[in-house]
């Protein structure tokens, strides 16, 4: 009987997670059976961000040590997968991405429960999120976006556990997940890991030595990769492709005639007459021919042709990690900075277009067109009912040119998302400022609120400041963070209005007012009128885990 009672209690406590798992599994079976959704692993050959699969299979370590175009972690994952038998490659990748999708649903649910959202509401929000075509379409596309989103959610969950229990290992897990994101996606800077390591150590109230020891390994690994890039390639970031993105934001916002005129006057290089991410042979004669290094990942400008999945697009066979693209990126960067100084309107135009694209549905990405067409009805329903897209418009089905001029105004804008981000930015900032002024340590997970707010603002600002054309894809990273931030703020607001919270606030105000100034002789002296003993806080209320 005691065993049955314990089992029943555990089941009641975990029914929400079981409901999320059940809903996820049933939805994926339905998508495969009725919508005939297919996992697209063609990017393993055609992804511009990925090394040649032959290089990864035959020289994995050497290729990763000479990878300058991207952070190394996702290429490491692909390198391990291509060592499996060819007939198992696609099933392994699909299984991994289904596991990532399930992990994303469960981690969002766990975050919502940790911050105090009722189980029914947490289940509903997690399932509505994971049923969205703007989410599950990325589950069917081999790219780093889906794992990065999961990594950020797991980082939030680890930070919540750290705030509750103050265990160094939870703080270390938080930095491990954040470091994994930084080593996967160049949008995220090494500085974020350093910043949060400093914050955790500075806020630690107990034994800082144990915490520093726990945080040391993830910090050392991330910094070591950065130092390696700086020493070997002279690249101050984890990706040498920043110049390409800046060119799209600035130089290629100008017309072709304007660029030709600037190049003729010597204000920009002739490299800026070539569309960014063009094949390497388009740059021959415009920059000095780089010397051969003996490393295939650097010397070979074109990737190989592979039959499974078939390599059927010549454009995407470009090896963007070839040495020539380091100099191309430097030329693009210099030209972009010149355009920013002399023609800032071009850059502002790029930022405006990027911001507009940012607030389109994340499913409106050109590489998702095949699977998106298979769930067109569900996509239209979500766009209108959940995201607030009020007009038709058309999602792109081909890669946009660098001079992005496909503005659609309100036609594809997700107005509910715009409102949610605006509310999260303003409310989150106001909450953090109020907590900082009052130096409050209770009343909610302040570090988690700060991380959610700062990361969301970071994604919005940085992605729209350095890239144009793919910005709605980047919003996949921050959408679950906005959901978690707004849920946390709502819960804290409701708790602050509860009778218990009002009574505690009244006791604090009374204790503060009880210190009065009385006159003795000609001087003033502060003495307490009375000693007020506050009743103990009930277990489960107020601060938790030593906050």
C-alpha positions in Angstrom: 0.0 0.0 0.0 2.7 2.6 0.8 4.3 1.8 -2.6 1.0 2.4 -4.4 0.5 5.7 -2.5 4.0 6.9 -3.5 3.5 5.8 -7.1 0.2 7.6 -7.2 1.8 10.8 -5.8 4.7 10.6 -8.3 2.2 10.1 -11.2 0.2 13.2 -10.1 3.4 15.2 -9.9 4.6 14.1 -13.3 1.4 13.8 -15.3 2.2 17.1 -17.0 5.5 15.8 -18.4 3.7 12.6 -19.5 1.1 14.7 -21.3 3.8 16.7 -23.1 5.6 13.5 -24.2 2.3 11.9 -25.3 1.2 15.0 -27.3 4.6 15.3 -28.9 4.8 11.7 -30.0 1.2 11.7 -31.4 1.8 14.9 -33.3 4.9 13.6 -34.9 3.2 10.4 -35.9 0.4 12.4 -37.4 2.8 14.7 -39.3 4.7 11.7 -40.8 1.5 9.8 -41.7 -0.9 12.5 -42.9 1.3 15.3 -44.0 4.2 13.1 -45.2 6.7 15.3 -43.6 10.2 14.4 -44.6 13.5 14.9 -42.8 15.8 17.1 -45.1 19.4 16.1 -44.6 20.6 17.5 -47.9 22.4 20.2 -46.0 25.0 17.7 -45.0 26.4 18.1 -48.5 25.0 21.6 -49.4 25.1 23.6 -46.2 27.5 26.5 -46.6 28.2 26.5 -42.9 29.4 22.9 -42.9 32.7 21.3 -44.0 32.9 18.9 -46.8 31.7 15.5 -45.5 34.8 13.8 -47.1 37.1 16.1 -45.0 35.1 15.3 -41.9 35.2 11.6 -42.5 38.9 11.3 -43.5 40.5 14.1 -41.4 38.0 15.1 -38.7 40.5 16.4 -36.1 42.6 18.3 -38.7 39.6 19.8 -40.4 38.2 21.1 -37.2 41.5 22.5 -36.1 41.5 24.5 -39.4 37.9 25.5 -39.3 37.7 29.3 -39.4 34.3 30.0 -41.0 32.1 28.6 -38.1 32.4 27.6 -34.5 33.4 23.9 -34.4 30.7 22.0 -32.3 28.1 21.3 -35.0 30.7 20.2 -37.5 32.1 17.9 -34.8 28.6 16.4 -34.5 28.4 15.9 -38.3 31.9 14.5 -38.4 30.9 11.8 -35.9 27.7 11.0 -37.8 29.4 10.5 -41.2 31.6 7.8 -39.6 28.5 5.7 -39.3 27.5 3.3 -42.1 25.9 5.3 -44.9 22.5 3.6 -44.7 22.3 4.6 -41.0 23.2 8.3 -41.5 19.8 9.7 -42.2 17.9 7.6 -39.5 20.5 8.7 -36.9 20.1 12.4 -37.8 16.3 12.2 -37.8 16.3 10.4 -34.5 18.6 13.0 -33.0 16.4 15.9 -34.2 13.2 14.2 -32.9 15.0 13.9 -29.5 15.9 17.6 -29.7 12.3 18.4 -30.4 11.1 16.4 -27.5 13.8 17.9 -25.3 12.7 21.4 -26.3 9.1 20.7 -25.4 10.0 19.2 -22.1 12.5 21.9 -21.2 10.0 24.6 -21.9 7.4 22.8 -19.8 9.9 22.4 -16.9 10.9 26.1 -17.0 7.2 27.1 -16.8 6.6 24.8 -13.9 9.8 26.0 -12.1 8.7 29.6 -12.2 5.2 28.7 -10.9 3.0 28.3 -13.9 0.1 25.8 -13.2 0.6 22.4 -14.7 -2.4 22.6 -17.1 -1.3 26.0 -18.4 2.4 24.8 -18.7 1.3 21.7 -20.7 -0.9 23.8 -23.0 1.8 26.4 -23.7 4.5 23.7 -24.3 2.3 21.8 -26.7 1.0 24.9 -28.6 4.7 25.9 -29.0 5.8 22.5 -30.3 2.8 22.0 -32.6 3.7 25.2 -34.4 5.0 24.8 -38.0 7.4 27.6 -37.2 9.0 25.2 -34.7 8.6 21.6 -36.1 9.7 22.6 -39.6 13.2 23.1 -38.1 12.9 19.7 -36.6 12.8 18.3 -40.1 15.8 20.3 -41.4 19.4 19.5 -40.7 20.9 22.7 -39.3 22.2 24.0 -36.1 19.2 26.3 -35.3 17.1 23.6 -33.5 19.9 22.3 -31.2 20.9 25.9 -30.4 17.3 26.7 -29.3 17.3 23.6 -27.0 20.7 24.6 -25.6 19.4 28.0 -24.6 16.3 26.4 -22.9 18.5 23.9 -21.0 20.7 26.8 -19.9 17.6 28.6 -18.5 16.6 25.4 -16.7 20.0 24.9 -15.2 20.1 28.6 -14.0 16.7 28.2 -12.3 18.0 25.1 -10.5 21.1 27.0 -9.4 19.0 29.9 -8.0 16.8 27.4 -6.1 19.6 25.2 -4.6 22.8 27.3 -4.9 24.7 24.2 -6.0 27.9 24.9 -7.9 27.3 21.9 -10.2 24.1 23.6 -11.5 26.0 26.8 -12.1 28.6 24.8 -14.0 25.8 23.1 -16.1 24.4 26.5 -17.0 27.8 27.6 -18.3 28.3 24.3 -20.1 25.0 24.7 -22.0 25.8 28.4 -22.7 29.3 27.5 -23.9 27.8 24.8 -26.2 25.6 27.4 -27.8 28.6 29.8 -28.3 30.6 27.0 -29.8 27.8 26.1 -32.2 26.5 29.5 -33.4 28.7 32.4 -34.2 25.8 34.9 -33.4 26.6 34.3 -29.7 29.8 35.7 -28.4 32.4 34.2 -26.0 31.9 37.4 -23.9 28.5 36.0 -22.9 30.1 33.0 -21.1 32.7 35.3 -19.4 30.0 37.8 -18.4 27.8 35.1 -16.8 30.7 33.4 -15.0 31.5 36.8 -13.4 27.9 37.3 -12.4 27.6 33.9 -10.8 30.8 34.4 -8.8 30.0 37.9 -7.8 26.5 37.0 -6.5 27.6 33.9 -4.7 27.0 34.3 -1.0 28.9 31.2 0.4 32.0 29.3 -0.7 33.2 31.0 -3.8 36.1 28.7 -4.2 33.9 25.7 -4.9 31.9 27.7 -7.4 35.0 29.0 -9.2 36.3 25.5 -9.5 33.0 24.2 -11.0 32.9 27.1 -13.5 36.5 26.9 -14.5 36.3 24.0 -17.1 33.5 25.5 -19.4 35.2 28.9 -19.3 38.6 27.4 -20.1 37.3 25.4 -23.0 35.4 28.3 -24.7 38.3 30.7 -24.2 40.8 28.1 -25.5 38.9 27.8 -28.8 38.8 31.6 -29.1 42.5 31.9 -28.5 43.2 29.1 -31.0 41.2 31.0 -33.7 43.0 34.3 -32.8 46.5 32.7 -33.0 46.0 30.5 -36.1 43.8 32.7 -38.2 43.9 36.2 -36.6 40.1 36.1 -36.3 38.7 38.0 -33.3 35.5 36.0 -33.4 34.6 32.3 -33.8 33.6 32.9 -37.4 35.4 34.6 -40.3 32.1 35.1 -42.2 31.1 38.4 -40.4 32.3 40.4 -43.4 29.8 38.7 -45.6 26.9 39.6 -43.3 28.1 43.2 -43.0 28.4 43.5 -46.8 24.7 42.4 -47.1 23.7 45.0 -44.5 25.6 47.9 -46.1 27.4 47.8 -49.4 24.8 45.6 -51.0 22.0 47.8 -49.9 23.4 50.2 -52.6 22.4 49.7 -56.3 24.9 47.9 -58.6 25.5 51.3 -60.3 26.4 53.0 -57.0 28.8 50.1 -56.2 30.5 50.3 -59.6 31.0 54.0 -59.2 32.5 53.7 -55.7 34.8 50.9 -56.9 35.9 53.0 -59.9 36.8 55.8 -57.6 38.7 53.4 -55.4 36.5 53.9 -52.3 35.6 50.2 -52.1 37.3 47.1 -53.5 36.1 45.3 -56.6 35.3 42.4 -54.3 32.1 44.3 -53.4 30.9 43.9 -57.0 30.6 40.2 -56.4 27.5 38.8 -54.7 28.3 37.6 -51.2 28.7 33.8 -50.9 29.4 33.5 -54.6 31.7 30.5 -55.6 35.4 31.1 -55.0 36.2 31.4 -58.7 34.2 34.7 -58.9 36.9 36.3 -56.7 39.9 35.0 -58.7 41.9 38.0 -60.0 40.3 40.4 -57.4 42.5 39.3 -54.5 46.0 37.6 -54.4 45.9 33.8 -54.8 46.4 32.3 -51.4 49.2 29.9 -50.9 48.4 26.2 -50.4 48.5 24.9 -46.9 48.4 21.1 -47.4 45.0 21.0 -45.5 42.2 20.0 -47.7 39.6 21.9 -45.7 41.5 25.1 -46.5 42.8 24.4 -50.0 39.9 22.9 -51.8 37.4 25.6 -52.9 34.6 23.3 -54.1 33.1 20.4 -52.1 32.8 17.0 -53.5 29.7 15.4 -55.1 28.0 12.7 -53.1 25.2 10.4 -54.2 23.3 10.0 -50.9 21.8 12.4 -50.3 22.4 13.6 -53.8 24.5 16.8 -54.4 22.2 18.5 -57.0 23.0 22.2 -56.5 26.3 23.5 -57.8 25.8 26.8 -55.9 25.9 25.2 -52.5 29.1 23.2 -53.2 31.2 26.2 -52.3 33.6 25.5 -49.5 33.3 28.7 -47.5 36.2 27.5 -45.3 38.7 27.8 -48.1 41.5 30.2 -47.4 40.5 32.6 -50.1 37.3 33.5 -48.1 39.3 34.9 -45.2 40.6 37.7 -47.5 37.2 38.0 -49.1 35.7 38.6 -45.7 38.3 41.2 -44.8 37.7 43.1 -48.0 33.9 43.0 -47.5 34.4 44.2 -43.9 36.6 47.2 -44.9 34.1 48.2 -47.6 31.1 47.8 -45.3 32.7 50.1 -42.7 33.4 52.7 -45.4 29.8 52.6 -46.5 28.6 53.0 -42.9 30.8 56.1 -42.5 29.9 57.7 -45.8 26.4 56.4 -46.5 24.8 55.6 -43.2 21.4 55.6 -44.9 22.3 52.3 -46.6 23.0 50.7 -43.3 19.8 52.0 -41.7 17.9 50.6 -44.7 19.4 47.2 -44.0 18.5 47.4 -40.3 14.9 48.4 -41.1 14.6 45.5 -43.6 16.2 43.1 -41.1 13.8 44.1 -38.3 10.8 43.7 -40.5 11.9 40.2 -41.5 12.7 39.3 -37.9 9.0 39.6 -37.0 7.8 37.4 -39.8 6.8 33.8 -38.8 10.0 31.7 -38.3 8.6 29.2 -40.7 8.8 31.7 -43.6 12.3 30.6 -44.4 13.1 29.6 -48.0 14.8 26.2 -47.3 11.6 25.0 -45.5 9.4 25.5 -48.5 9.0 21.7 -49.3 7.8 20.7 -45.9 5.9 24.0 -45.4 3.8 23.3 -48.4 2.8 19.9 -46.9 1.4 21.6 -43.8 0.1 24.7 -45.6 -3.3 24.7 -43.8 -1.8 24.3 -40.4 0.8 27.0 -41.2 -1.9 29.5 -42.3 -4.0 28.7 -39.1 -1.0 29.4 -36.8 0.1 32.5 -38.7 -3.4 34.0 -38.2 -4.7 32.7 -34.9 -1.4 32.5 -32.9 1.0 34.9 -34.5 -1.5 37.6 -35.6 -0.5 37.7 -39.3 -3.4 39.9 -40.6 -2.7 39.8 -44.3 -1.7 37.2 -46.9 1.7 37.9 -48.4 4.0 35.2 -49.5 6.8 33.4 -47.8 10.0 33.2 -49.9 10.8 30.0 -51.7 14.3 30.8 -53.0 17.4 32.3 -51.4 17.2 36.1 -51.3 19.8 38.2 -53.1 22.2 40.2 -51.0 20.4 43.5 -51.8 17.3 42.5 -49.9 14.3 44.5 -51.1 11.5 42.1 -50.6 9.8 44.2 -47.9 6.1 43.2 -47.4 5.2 45.6 -44.6 2.3 44.3 -42.6 1.6 41.5 -45.1 3.7 38.9 -43.2 4.2 40.6 -39.9 3.4 38.5 -36.8 1.8 41.3 -34.7 1.2 39.1 -31.7 4.9 38.4 -31.7 5.7 42.1 -32.0 3.5 42.8 -29.0 5.0 40.0 -26.9 8.6 41.1 -27.6 7.7 44.8 -26.8 6.1 43.7 -23.5 9.0 41.5 -22.6 11.5 44.2 -23.3 9.8 46.9 -21.3 8.4 44.8 -18.4 11.6 42.8 -18.0 13.7 46.0 -17.9 11.4 47.7 -15.4 11.5 44.6 -13.2 15.3 44.4 -13.2 15.6 48.1 -12.5 13.2 47.9 -9.6 15.0 44.9 -8.1 18.4 46.6 -8.5 17.2 49.8 -6.8 15.7 48.0 -3.9 18.5 45.4 -3.8 16.0 42.7 -3.4 17.1 39.1 -3.2 13.7 37.5 -2.7 10.6 37.7 -4.9 11.6 35.5 -7.8 14.6 34.2 -9.8 16.3 37.5 -10.6 19.3 35.9 -12.3 17.0 33.9 -14.6 14.9 37.0 -15.4 18.1 38.8 -16.2 19.3 36.0 -18.4 16.0 35.7 -20.3 15.8 39.4 -20.8 19.4 40.0 -21.8 19.6 37.0 -24.2 16.3 38.1 -25.9 17.5 41.6 -26.3 20.9 40.4 -27.5 19.4 38.2 -30.2 17.1 41.0 -31.4 19.8 43.7 -31.5 22.8 41.7 -32.8 21.0 39.6 -35.4 19.3 42.7 -36.9 22.5 44.8 -36.7 24.8 42.4 -38.7 22.6 40.3 -41.0 19.7 40.8 -43.3 17.6 38.2 -45.1 17.4 35.4 -42.6 16.4 37.2 -39.5 13.1 35.4 -38.8 15.1 32.2 -38.6 17.2 33.7 -35.8 14.1 34.5 -33.8 13.6 30.7 -33.2 16.4 31.1 -30.6 14.6 33.7 -28.5 10.9 32.8 -28.9 10.8 30.2 -26.1 12.8 32.7 -23.9 10.2 35.4 -24.4 7.5 32.9 -23.4 9.4 31.9 -20.3 10.2 35.6 -19.4 6.6 36.7 -19.7 5.4 33.7 -17.8 7.8 34.4 -15.0 6.8 38.1 -14.8 3.1 37.2 -14.8 3.6 34.7 -11.9 5.7 37.2 -9.9 3.1 39.9 -10.5 0.2 37.6 -9.3 2.2 36.6 -6.2 2.9 40.2 -5.3 -0.8 40.8 -5.2 -1.6 37.9 -3.0 -2.7 38.5 0.7 0.4 36.8 2.0 2.7 39.0 -0.1 0.8 42.1 1.0 1.0 41.2 4.6 4.8 40.6 4.3 5.2 44.0 2.6 3.2 45.6 5.3 5.4 44.0 8.0 8.5 45.3 6.2 7.1 48.8 6.0 6.1 48.7 9.7 9.6 47.5 10.7 11.1 50.4 8.7 8.8 53.0 10.1 9.3 51.8 13.7 12.7 53.5 13.8 11.9 57.0 14.7 13.9 60.1 15.5 13.5 61.5 19.0 15.0 64.6 20.5 17.4 64.2 23.5 19.0 67.4 24.8 19.9 69.3 21.7 20.8 66.2 19.6 18.8 63.7 17.7 19.0 60.0 18.2 17.4 57.1 16.5 15.7 54.4 18.7 13.3 51.7 17.8 9.7 52.3 19.1 9.1 48.6 19.4 10.5 45.3 18.4 8.3 43.5 15.9 8.8 39.8 15.4 7.5 38.6 12.0 6.0 35.1 11.9 8.1 32.5 10.1 7.5 32.2 6.3 5.5 29.0 5.5 7.5 26.3 3.7 7.1 26.7 0.0 6.4 30.4 0.1 8.7 33.4 -0.4 12.3 32.6 -1.2 13.4 29.1 -2.0 16.7 27.3 -1.7 18.6 29.9 0.2 17.9 32.8 -2.1 
